[in-house]
Amino acid sequence: MVPDARLVALIGNLPPIDHVAHGFLDTALGSSPFRPVIDGILVPGQPVRTVMAATGTDLLIGTTSDEADTYTVPCGLVDTATDADLLATARRRFADPARQAAAYRARFPAENPGRLLSHLITDTFTAGSRRLAQAHASRSGGRTFGYEFTWRPPAFAGALGACHCVELPFVFDRVDLPALRGECALLGADALPASLATEVHDAWVRFAATGQPGWRQGTTHRFGDRDGGRTLVAGL
């Protein structure tokens, strides 16, 4: 195992990352020092193309409603980010960052730069997931099932939305782990929806066992709908 201090030192000596490889702009480069890369072995090529070339493989894919809150709420960035931070984030992800930043301001006129930044990053998650799902549905011959996890934990005084990875304790039915509970923990301190863990866990087990999670292929199932219901959305 590499000690943390040595790992940080080595990462600091790496050359700058080219965000464009083989004609594709990787919108997530720079967001984390740890991420999969196309190495020709574990990841043989662009995921969308690889999925389109697969035959007869079923796919369950989706996102949470507020993916970026994991990265902006606990550290306080959601409250301290500036217009310059928003533009810098857009610059890493779009060919015309000023236009995109302006579009988010117009779409959410009452929200501060931190919330706009969260929306922008979340949309890169959802757009990528949707593109992959649609590519799979159009070419692979397998069944495609989408999901969206919308339940918002009460953590961080309710500021944390349905953030990145919040569905995983429900997928594995481990919402009772002490490390996940508390005002500043992933699931918050309040009581959890009684049946949500069972519903989510059962869907994943069904998919692993049968290839059918419990809703129609080519549609998106919302877990923990913010209105308290369960919604099936036409299309992926």
Secondary structure, DSSP 8 states (H G I E B T S, - for coil): ---HHHHHHHHHTS----SEETTEE-TTTTS-S------SSSS-S-HHHHHHH--S--EEEEEETTTTHHHHSTTSHHHH--HHHHHHHHHTT-SSHHHHHHHHHHHSTTS-HHHHHHHHHHHHHHHHHHHHHHHHHHHTSS-EEEEEE-----TGGGT--S-TTTTHHHHTT-TT-GGG-STTSTT-SS---TTHHHHHHHHHHHHHHHS--SS-TTEEEEES-TTSS-EEEE--
